Amino acid sequence: MTQISQPRRTRILPASTLVSEEVHQRQEQRDALAMRCRAVFERLRPTLIETYYNWHIAIDPETERYLIDPTLLGIMQKIHDAYGNTNEVKLTIFRLNDTGTCGRL
């Protein structure tokens, strides 16, 4: 019995063409954005947590505007409506609870 050997597909998307330095730079930018958003979140949390406990909040650190919704899908739709379809990271999503995390750690 003859078997025809075909290359095994291991990836759905093509391999990344980013250089490791660029990946590192993007990660640093995301970390800096997260730190700026966290500072705004810590200021907003005490006033919003009573009314919107466990809701999702997306924060823009430049303008300190925020979007709020009880579901992750809802907040994603609000972000899309407000900021359009872009690949640029502008917001960070938190959850209005004691830790600010959106899931289990």
N, C-alpha and C positions, 0 to 999 in steps of 0.2 A: 504494500500500500504506500503510495507516494503522498507526502504532505507538502502542500504549497506553503512556503514560509512568507508571511507578510510582515512588514514592520509593525510592531505593536504601537498602538496609539496611546500615549501616556498623558498628553496635554490637549486640552480643548483649544486653548489659545496659543499662538506662537510664542516662542521664548522671548523674554524681555530684552530690549535693546538698550536699556539704561546702563550707564556705567556706574560702578559701585559708589563713586564719589557723588554722583548726582542723586542716587538713592539716599545716601547719608545726608546730603544737603536738604532734600525734601523732608526727611524724618526730623531734622533739626527745626525746620520751618513749622512743621505740624506740632512739635513739642512746644515751641515758643508761642504759637497760637493757643494751644491748650492752657498754658500757664496764664496768659492774658485773660482768656475766657473764664478760667477758674476764679481769678480775682473778682471779676464782675459777678459770677455766680455766688460767691461767698457773701457779697454785699446784698444781693437780691433774695437769697434763700430765706432769711428770717421773716421777711414781709410776705413772701408767697407761699411758704410751706404750710401755713394754717389752712388756707383756702384751697390750694392745689396740691395736696400731698400725693406723692407718687406720679404726678404728671411729668411729661417730658418737656424740657425747655431747651431751645437752641439760642445761643448767644452770639451776637456779632460784637467783637471787642472794640472795633473802630468807632461805632456809633453808640454802643451799649444798648442797642435795640435787642429785643428778644421776642421769640415766638413760643407759644405754649399750647400744648394739646395733651389730652389724656392717653393717646395711643402713639406708638412709634410710627405707624403708617400715616396717621394724621399729621404728625410733626414733619415727616418727610414731604408730604404733599404741600404743606404750608411753606416749607423751605423752597420747594420747586416753584410754587406760585410767586413767591416774593423775590427770589434770586435767579430764576430761570435755570436753564440746563447748561452748566459750566463745569469744567474739571478743576477749577481753582477752589481750594479749600478756604472757606471764609468763616465758618461757624463751628462751634463745638456743641454737642448735645449732652445734656446732663439729665438727671432725674431728681425731682424735688423730694428728696428724702434725707435721711440723716447723713448719708455718705456721698450722695450725688452720682452714684454709679447706676448704670442701666443694665443690670444683670448680676450674675453670680461671680464672685471672685474666688 
